[in-house]
Amino acid sequence: MEFLFPYAGSKERVRAPPSVRGYTPAPVASVPAPKPAAKSAPVATATPSSRTGSIICACANHCGVPALDIFSRRRTADIVRVRQIGMYLARECTLRSFCQIGFDFDRDHATVLYGWRKIARLIQTDDSLRADVETIRQAVMYGK
């Protein structure tokens, strides 16, 4: 005979836990703690490439946004626009793939592709955005 009891607040029945059915699992033998490993090489950190990092800093400085907000999960319009400009410039000024740029920005490659396409489309119609992107590009390429 199987012990069934109703799930709280529903008419569905679920199987009772082992302690209710009269079964108690055997105690688990203690396992010794692993020995500390020998001193190893430092672990690589996930930091943007030097060129992508300079693009992110240039975008943050030009637009007056903290650089850490570009990496954050915030999706306010001003931060998203700066992030998308950075993704656009990272694609245009480097040889990095969408996946690599997404890794640098802590985003998915599809997000990078969307941002790149959006800025490329807006540059065609918005003169102020075009000027901003060109100013940031000059700052990245020539250190101005």
N, C-alpha and C positions, 0 to 999 in steps of 0.2 A: 504494500500500500504506500502510495506516495503522499507526502504531506504537502498540501497546497494551501496557500493563504492569500486573501485578496491584497492587492497592492493598494496602498493608502490613497483613497479618493477615486478609485476607478473600479470597474467591474472586471478588469483583467486579473487573471490569477497567475502568480509566478511561483516558481519552485522555492521551497523554504530553504534557508541557509543550512549548512551541515550541522550546526549545533542544535537546531530545532529537530532535525531528523534523527538525532541520537548518535551522530558520528562526530568524533572529535579527532582532528588531525594529529599525527604523531609529532612530538616536539622536534624542532629542527636542531641538528647538532651545531654547535658553535664553530664558526669558520675563523681561522686566524686572520688577523689583519695583514694585508699585503705589505711586504717590505718596501721601504722608500727606494725609489729608483736612484741610480747614480746620477750625478750632476750631468745634465744634458744641455744641448744647445738651446738658446732662447727660442721661444715660440714666435713665429712670424705674426705680426698684427695686421689687421685688415685696414690699411690706410690707403687713401687715394694715391694714384701715381702723382709724381711731382707736377706734371703739366696740368692734370685735372685739379689738383689741389690749388694751383695758382689761379685757375679759372674760377673755382669756387670762391676763393678769397677776393678776386677782382669783382665778381658779381655782387658779393656781400658788401664790399666797400662802396661800390658805385651806387647801389640801391639803398644803402643805409640799413641793412638787415644783418643781425648777428650771424656769423658763419655757421654756428651750431644749429640755428633754426633751419638751415637748408637741409641738414641731415635728420631733423626731427620729423615726427609723424603729423605735425600740424598741416592743415590744408586750407589755411586762409588764403585769400586771393593774392595778396601781396607776396607772400612767401612762395606760393606755387609758381607765380610768374617768374620770380628770381631763379627758382630751381629749374624751371623749364629753359630759361635763357642759358643757365649753366650747362644743362644737358645738350642744348643745341650747339653751344660753342665747343663743348668737349668733343662732339661728333665732327664738327667742321674743322677744328684746329689740331686734332690728334688722329692717329690711325687706329684708335681703340674701337672695338665692336660695341654694339648696344648692350650686350651682356656685361662687358668689362666696365662700361660707363655706369650701368645699373649697379654693379658691385661697388663702384666708387661712391655713388650717391645713396647707397643702401636702399635701392629700389629694384623692381623687376625690369627686365629688358623691354617688356611691353609698355611700361610707364615711360621709359626713355624714348621709345619710338613715338608714342603719342605726343610727348612734349616737344620732340624734335619737329614733328610734322606741324604741330600747332604754331610754333614760333616761325617756322619757314613760311607758313601760310599768312600769318599776321604781318610779317616783314613786308610782304607784297603790298599791303594796304595802309599800314600804320607808319608814318614817317618818324614819329617820335621814338617808337620802338626800334626802328631801323637804326636811328642815330645812337640810341643807347647801346644796342648790340655792337655797333661799329666802334663806339668808344671803349667798351669793355674788351673787344678784340684787340684794339690797339694797345691797351694797357697790358694785356697778356703777352702779346707778341713782342712788343718793344719796351715794355717796362715803364710806360709813361704814367 
